[in-house]
């Protein structure tokens, strides 16, 4: 056990945990004010429901046993997860660090279904998805499963986290259908500073996400840290120039989105490519995600906050470019296409396609199973009132004139209308 490695992973675990509240602010600022709290709660709820599921069963399914497709129950209920060393850090710390990944991955999906999914079914979906979709893919890539044996490279979660969550998000958006106002009126962000704050905190936490994935205070962590700094910087630069070229203005929402796309793209490559390769990767990733956002807006798919374009396209591009730019002189493991190993690109492509197919199919099945017992989405009237009031009985901004008072007034009138005739009938 190495004290420096343990100290770095302690810090990294805290940094990755911060990313989920940061995601809440990022998403929360992009929706209408009447849905802000509900959107943020969709991220915060993952801290509890996914976290407990990970502790009781998810960690075991992902990181125990030698199965090709799924772990076993060797660590169920945290059996054997103690202070003994796991590599150079305590086993209980490795378990905690990986738990923060499961939490943020599940929370990412919410961006595609905000402003219309009922909160109760969402919690059921979140819990089931983390166990049935995230854990098997984590095992396949990081737990010694078949994608790892095939040689797929995913340093910190390009396929396991981002492509996986985006495939689920796209299917969920399709199953739920568009919001009632989709394509009929502009649904503008209510608080862009929240979104910028969320993007900044995500970047900060992402140093733990990527550099922490080295699982030690070592050269690999230093490389991942450096790449996490400069790849999003390149994406931000290119994205801003694209904004200028297309509309003559550099938008704040565009800047925040660019930062996230750059972070997503560099995630699978963070400890596998050199700094110049990371800058090239970040710059290249701006183009497909930027134009995917524009294209999606012209379709009927209501991926509310463009999870597919940012995390799906960005993650897939990053995973594929890892197979192009990986350099053994930096990572000590494998070269990519540019350095004499074209097979690596083919392996990366298989990993992306398998992730999309598995996550999409499983997500569809989970949602349909829940739908058999309870409606997934709010009614048209509830959407009009806003999810904050309907699902939580609260408002983000209440100054005495909000929807919560309108709803309370209606319920009072309804109660009076029922009570008065009953009293009159008794008196006669």
Secondary structure per residue as TSV (DSSP state, phi and psi in degrees):
chain	resnum	aa	ss	phi	psi
A	1	X	-	360.0	135.0
A	2	X	-	-112.8	120.9
A	3	X	H	-60.8	-38.0
A	4	X	H	-66.6	-42.4
A	5	X	H	-63.1	-41.6
A	6	X	H	-63.3	-43.7
A	7	X	H	-62.5	-43.7
A	8	X	H	-65.7	-38.5
A	9	X	H	-73.1	-30.1
A	10	X	H	-60.1	-47.3
A	11	X	H	-64.2	-42.9
A	12	X	H	-63.6	-38.3
A	13	X	H	-62.0	-42.8
A	14	X	H	-65.0	-39.2
A	15	X	H	-64.1	-43.6
A	16	X	H	-68.8	-36.3
A	17	X	H	-60.4	-38.3
A	18	X	H	-61.2	-26.4
A	19	X	H	-63.4	-29.0
A	20	X	H	-72.1	-48.1
A	21	X	H	-59.9	-35.9
A	22	X	H	-61.8	-40.4
A	23	X	H	-62.1	-37.4
A	24	X	H	-59.5	-42.7
A	25	X	H	-69.0	-40.4
A	26	X	H	-60.2	-50.9
A	27	X	H	-69.4	-42.7
A	28	X	H	-59.9	-35.0
A	29	X	H	-72.4	-19.9
A	30	X	H	-87.2	-12.1
A	31	X	S	-99.2	175.1
A	32	X	-	-72.5	153.4
A	33	X	G	-58.4	-31.8
A	34	X	G	-71.6	-8.2
A	35	X	G	-120.3	9.8
A	36	X	H	-64.8	-48.3
A	37	X	H	-65.8	-41.9
A	38	X	H	-60.3	-42.9
A	39	X	H	-62.9	-43.6
A	40	X	H	-68.2	-36.6
A	41	X	H	-64.1	-30.0
A	42	X	H	-63.0	-31.1
A	43	X	H	-80.3	-47.6
A	44	X	H	-62.4	-35.5
A	45	X	H	-61.8	-30.5
A	46	X	H	-62.4	-30.4
A	47	X	H	-56.9	-37.0
A	48	X	H	-87.9	-57.7
A	49	X	H	-70.0	-43.1
A	50	X	H	-73.2	-38.4
A	51	X	H	-60.0	-46.0
A	52	X	H	-69.5	-39.9
A	53	X	H	-60.6	-38.4
A	54	X	I	-63.0	-43.6
A	55	X	I	-65.6	-42.5
A	56	X	I	-78.6	-35.7
A	57	X	I	-143.8	-38.8
A	58	X	I	-58.5	-43.4
A	59	X	H	-61.7	-40.3
A	60	X	H	-64.6	-42.8
A	61	X	H	-65.5	-27.2
A	62	X	H	-90.8	-36.2
A	63	X	H	-129.1	25.3
A	64	X	S	-127.8	156.8
A	65	X	S	75.9	177.7
A	66	X	-	-123.1	23.8
A	67	X	-	-66.4	153.1
A	68	X	S	-75.8	-30.6
A	69	X	S	-110.5	-29.1
A	70	X	-	-157.1	148.7
A	71	X	-	-73.1	-175.5
A	72	X	-	-114.1	-162.2
A	73	X	S	-99.4	21.1
A	74	X	T	-59.5	-32.1
A	75	X	T	-112.1	15.8
A	76	X	G	-59.2	143.3
A	77	X	G	57.3	27.3
A	78	X	G	63.1	28.5
A	79	X	T	-65.0	125.5
A	80	X	T	79.6	2.7
A	81	X	-	-93.1	98.4
A	82	X	S	-137.3	-155.2
A	83	X	S	-89.8	-0.1
A	84	X	S	-64.3	158.7
A	85	X	E	-74.5	140.4
A	86	X	E	-121.7	98.8
A	87	X	T	70.6	-120.6
A	88	X	T	-111.4	12.0
A	89	X	E	-129.0	161.2
A	90	X	E	-62.4	141.9
A	91	X	H	-57.3	-40.0
A	92	X	H	-64.8	-28.8
A	93	X	H	-74.9	-41.5
A	94	X	H	-59.5	-42.7
A	95	X	H	-59.9	-44.5
A	96	X	H	-65.3	-43.4
A	97	X	H	-59.8	-47.2
A	98	X	H	-66.1	-29.0
A	99	X	H	-63.7	-35.7
A	100	X	H	-65.9	-29.2
A	101	X	H	-68.6	-44.0
A	102	X	H	-60.4	-40.2
A	103	X	H	-63.9	-51.8
A	104	X	H	-67.7	-34.0
A	105	X	H	-63.6	-47.6
A	106	X	H	-63.8	-39.2
A	107	X	H	-65.1	-30.5
A	108	X	H	-56.6	-34.5
A	109	X	G	-60.1	-32.0
A	110	X	G	-58.8	-26.2
A	111	X	G	-60.3	-22.3
A	112	X	G	-87.8	-14.7
A	113	X	T	-125.4	10.4
A	114	X	T	-65.0	159.2
A	115	X	T	73.1	7.9
A	116	X	T	-153.7	-19.0
A	117	X	B	-87.0	135.7
A	118	X	-	-67.8	144.3
A	119	X	H	-72.0	-38.2
A	120	X	H	-60.7	-55.4
A	121	X	H	-58.7	-32.8
A	122	X	H	-61.8	-41.4
A	123	X	H	-65.4	-38.6
A	124	X	H	-64.1	-45.5
A	125	X	H	-60.5	-46.5
A	126	X	H	-56.9	-47.0
A	127	X	H	-65.8	-45.1
A	128	X	H	-68.1	-41.5
A	129	X	H	-62.4	-41.2
A	130	X	I	-61.4	-35.0
A	131	X	I	-83.5	-40.7
A	132	X	I	-91.9	-19.3
A	133	X	I	-118.3	-54.4
A	134	X	I	-64.3	-49.3
A	135	X	H	-59.0	-46.0
A	136	X	H	-62.0	-39.8
A	137	X	H	-69.6	-38.2
A	138	X	H	-61.1	-40.2
A	139	X	H	-65.0	-41.3
A	140	X	H	-62.2	-35.3
A	141	X	H	-99.5	-44.7
A	142	X	H	-107.1	-15.2
A	143	X	S	-101.6	14.4
A	144	X	S	88.1	16.3
A	145	X	-	-78.3	-164.6
A	146	X	H	-70.6	-33.1
A	147	X	H	-68.5	-36.7
A	148	X	H	-64.5	-41.8
A	149	X	H	-68.0	-28.7
A	150	X	H	-73.2	-20.3
A	151	X	T	104.2	15.6
A	152	X	-	-64.3	136.5
A	153	X	-	-103.5	123.7
A	154	X	-	-151.7	90.7
A	155	X	S	-61.8	-45.2
A	156	X	S	-138.0	8.9
A	157	X	-	125.2	29.2
A	158	X	I	-60.2	-46.0
A	159	X	I	-89.5	-48.3
A	160	X	I	-60.7	-38.6
A	161	X	I	-98.9	-63.0
A	162	X	I	-81.2	-50.1
A	163	X	I	-64.1	-39.9
A	164	X	H	-58.6	-53.0
A	165	X	H	-65.0	-37.9
A	166	X	H	-68.7	-38.6
A	167	X	H	-61.9	-43.0
A	168	X	H	-64.2	-40.3
A	169	X	H	-63.4	-43.4
A	170	X	H	-62.6	-43.8
A	171	X	H	-65.9	-42.5
A	172	X	H	-63.0	-42.1
A	173	X	H	-61.9	-38.2
A	174	X	H	-70.5	-42.0
A	175	X	H	-65.3	-43.4
A	176	X	H	-73.3	-29.3
A	177	X	-	84.6	169.2
A	178	X	-	-74.1	157.1
A	179	X	-	-61.8	156.6
A	180	X	T	-64.7	-25.4
A	181	X	T	-98.6	3.9
A	182	X	T	-62.1	131.5
A	183	X	T	69.0	4.6
A	184	X	T	-111.3	-26.3
A	185	X	S	-150.7	156.1
A	186	X	-	-69.8	131.0
A	187	X	-	-113.1	88.7
A	188	X	-	-86.4	151.6
A	189	X	-	-58.8	138.5
A	190	X	S	-91.4	-17.2
A	191	X	-	-153.5	83.6
A	192	X	H	-63.2	-35.7
A	193	X	H	-57.3	-35.5
A	194	X	H	-58.4	-43.2
A	195	X	H	-65.4	-41.4
A	196	X	H	-65.2	-40.9
A	197	X	H	-60.8	-45.5
A	198	X	H	-61.3	-41.6
A	199	X	H	-63.4	-41.9
A	200	X	H	-64.2	-42.2
A	201	X	H	-69.5	-34.2
A	202	X	H	-62.0	-44.5
A	203	X	H	-59.9	-43.4
A	204	X	H	-60.7	-49.1
A	205	X	H	-66.2	-27.6
A	206	X	H	-66.3	-20.0
A	207	X	H	-63.6	-37.2
A	208	X	H	-71.9	-35.4
A	209	X	H	-62.1	-49.9
A	210	X	H	-87.7	-54.7
A	211	X	H	-68.6	-30.7
A	212	X	G	-65.9	-24.4
A	213	X	G	-68.5	-8.6
A	214	X	G	-72.2	-16.4
A	215	X	-	60.6	27.2
A	216	X	S	-176.1	164.0
A	217	X	S	-88.9	85.7
A	218	X	S	-145.6	-174.0
A	219	X	H	-63.7	-36.4
A	220	X	H	-62.6	-40.1
A	221	X	H	-64.7	-40.7
A	222	X	H	-63.9	-39.6
A	223	X	H	-65.7	-46.9
A	224	X	H	-62.8	-37.9
A	225	X	H	-62.1	-47.3
A	226	X	H	-62.8	-44.4
A	227	X	H	-66.1	-31.8
A	228	X	H	-70.7	-22.8
A	229	X	H	-79.8	-43.5
A	230	X	H	-96.0	-26.9
A	231	X	H	-63.7	-48.6
A	232	X	H	-64.8	-30.0
A	233	X	H	-61.7	-39.4
A	234	X	H	-68.3	-41.5
A	235	X	H	-62.2	-43.7
A	236	X	H	-60.8	-41.7
A	237	X	H	-63.5	-50.3
A	238	X	H	-65.1	-42.7
A	239	X	H	-61.3	-42.1
A	240	X	H	-63.2	-40.4
A	241	X	H	-66.1	-36.8
A	242	X	H	-65.1	-40.6
A	243	X	H	-58.9	-46.2
A	244	X	H	-61.2	-44.6
A	245	X	H	-66.4	-34.6
A	246	X	H	-85.5	-41.4
A	247	X	H	-128.0	-4.3
A	248	X	S	80.8	2.8
A	249	X	S	-138.3	144.7
A	250	X	-	-95.9	115.5
A	251	X	-	-90.5	148.2
A	252	X	H	-69.6	-39.9
A	253	X	H	-63.1	-38.2
A	254	X	H	-62.7	-41.0
A	255	X	H	-64.1	-44.9
A	256	X	H	-62.5	-42.6
A	257	X	H	-63.8	-41.2
A	258	X	H	-60.4	-42.2
A	259	X	H	-59.3	-46.1
A	260	X	H	-65.3	-42.2
A	261	X	H	-60.4	-43.7
A	262	X	H	-63.1	-40.3
A	263	X	H	-65.7	-42.7
A	264	X	H	-60.5	-47.4
A	265	X	H	-64.4	-37.2
A	266	X	H	-81.9	-13.4
A	267	X	H	-55.1	-50.7
A	268	X	T	-68.7	-21.3
A	269	X	T	-103.3	-3.3
A	270	X	T	-51.7	-44.6
A	271	X	T	-104.0	17.4
A	272	X	T	-121.4	-13.9
A	273	X	S	-123.2	159.0
A	274	X	-	-76.4	167.7
A	275	X	H	-58.7	-39.1
A	276	X	H	-66.9	-37.2
A	277	X	H	-63.2	-38.5
A	278	X	H	-65.8	-39.8
A	279	X	H	-64.4	-43.3
A	280	X	H	-61.7	-42.9
A	281	X	H	-62.7	-45.5
A	282	X	H	-62.9	-41.4
A	283	X	H	-65.8	-43.1
A	284	X	H	-66.4	-34.5
A	285	X	H	-67.3	-22.4
A	286	X	H	-62.3	-40.1
A	287	X	H	-64.3	-56.0
A	288	X	H	-63.8	-38.6
A	289	X	H	-69.3	-39.7
A	290	X	H	-59.8	-47.9
A	291	X	H	-78.9	-23.4
A	292	X	H	-67.2	-36.8
A	293	X	H	-61.2	-44.6
A	294	X	H	-65.2	-43.7
A	295	X	H	-65.3	-43.5
A	296	X	H	-61.0	-35.5
A	297	X	T	-63.6	-18.7
A	298	X	T	-94.2	1.0
A	299	X	S	-104.8	177.7
A	300	X	S	-90.1	-3.7
A	301	X	-	-74.2	115.5
A	302	X	-	-94.7	69.3
A	303	X	-	-79.3	89.5
A	304	X	T	-47.7	-48.3
A	305	X	T	-115.3	22.5
A	306	X	-	56.8	52.0
A	307	X	H	-65.7	-39.1
A	308	X	I	-64.7	-46.2
A	309	X	I	-66.8	-41.7
A	310	X	I	-79.3	-53.2
A	311	X	I	-91.3	-37.2
A	312	X	I	-72.5	-56.6
A	313	X	I	-66.0	-45.5
A	314	X	H	-61.1	-43.3
A	315	X	H	-67.1	-40.1
A	316	X	H	-66.0	-43.4
A	317	X	H	-61.7	-43.3
A	318	X	H	-63.1	-42.3
A	319	X	H	-64.4	-42.1
A	320	X	H	-69.0	-42.4
A	321	X	H	-69.5	-22.5
A	322	X	H	-61.0	-39.3
A	323	X	H	-70.8	-12.3
A	324	X	H	-97.8	-43.2
A	325	X	H	-102.0	-8.3
A	326	X	-	-55.3	139.1
A	327	X	-	-135.8	116.6
A	328	X	H	-61.5	-29.1
A	329	X	H	-65.4	-21.3
A	330	X	H	-97.2	-38.4
A	331	X	H	-104.9	-15.5
A	332	X	S	70.3	8.9
A	333	X	S	-118.7	-57.3
A	334	X	-	-155.4	150.5
A	335	X	-	-95.5	160.5
A	336	X	-	-105.2	-168.0
A	337	X	G	-55.6	-45.6
A	338	X	G	-66.9	-14.9
A	339	X	G	-118.4	29.1
A	340	X	T	95.1	13.4
A	341	X	-	-130.9	74.0
A	342	X	T	-63.5	-24.5
A	343	X	H	-59.7	-29.7
A	344	X	H	-63.6	-36.5
A	345	X	H	-64.0	-40.6
A	346	X	H	-64.2	-40.3
A	347	X	H	-62.7	-42.7
A	348	X	H	-63.1	-39.6
A	349	X	H	-63.5	-42.1
A	350	X	H	-61.4	-43.6
A	351	X	H	-60.9	-41.9
A	352	X	H	-64.7	-47.6
A	353	X	H	-64.4	-41.6
A	354	X	H	-64.0	-42.2
A	355	X	H	-61.4	-45.8
A	356	X	H	-61.6	-46.3
A	357	X	H	-65.5	-47.1
A	358	X	H	-66.2	-49.5
A	359	X	H	-63.6	-43.2
A	360	X	H	-62.9	-46.7
A	361	X	H	-66.2	-43.9
A	362	X	H	-66.8	-39.5
A	363	X	H	-62.4	-44.2
A	364	X	H	-58.7	-44.4
A	365	X	H	-64.2	-42.7
A	366	X	H	-63.3	-45.8
A	367	X	H	-64.2	-41.7
A	368	X	H	-65.5	-36.1
A	369	X	H	-65.7	-42.6
A	370	X	H	-65.4	-40.2
A	371	X	H	-63.0	-24.4
A	372	X	T	-68.4	-19.3
A	373	X	T	-113.2	-23.2
A	374	X	S	-156.3	145.6
A	375	X	-	-65.1	140.7
A	376	X	S	-82.0	-33.4
A	377	X	B	-119.3	159.5
A	378	X	-	-70.2	160.7
A	379	X	-	-74.0	167.5
A	380	X	H	-60.1	-39.7
A	381	X	H	-64.0	-42.4
A	382	X	H	-65.7	-37.9
A	383	X	H	-62.0	-38.2
A	384	X	H	-64.1	-41.0
A	385	X	H	-69.9	-33.0
A	386	X	-	108.8	142.7
A	387	X	H	-68.5	-26.2
A	388	X	I	-58.8	-51.1
A	389	X	I	-71.2	-46.7
A	390	X	I	-68.4	-43.0
A	391	X	I	-92.0	-25.0
A	392	X	I	-127.6	-13.5
A	393	X	S	68.3	26.1
A	394	X	-	-138.4	166.8
A	395	X	-	-132.7	146.7
A	396	X	S	-67.8	-37.0
A	397	X	S	-132.6	94.1
A	398	X	-	-112.3	117.8
A	399	X	S	-126.3	28.8
A	400	X	S	90.3	1.5
A	401	X	-	-134.4	20.9
A	402	X	S	-83.6	177.2
A	403	X	H	-63.8	-26.8
A	404	X	H	-64.4	-32.5
A	405	X	H	-73.8	-37.2
A	406	X	H	-60.8	-45.6
A	407	X	H	-64.5	-43.1
A	408	X	H	-63.4	-39.9
A	409	X	H	-63.6	-41.9
A	410	X	H	-64.4	-41.6
A	411	X	H	-66.1	-36.2
A	412	X	H	-64.8	-46.3
A	413	X	H	-60.0	-39.8
A	414	X	H	-64.4	-41.1
A	415	X	H	-65.2	-41.2
A	416	X	H	-64.5	-42.6
A	417	X	H	-60.2	-34.1
A	418	X	H	-78.0	-40.4
A	419	X	H	-73.7	-38.3
A	420	X	H	-64.2	-50.5
A	421	X	H	-59.4	-36.7
A	422	X	H	-64.6	-41.7
A	423	X	H	-66.0	-40.8
A	424	X	H	-62.8	-40.9
A	425	X	H	-63.5	-39.5
A	426	X	H	-65.7	-37.3
A	427	X	H	-69.8	-31.2
A	428	X	-	-76.8	360.0
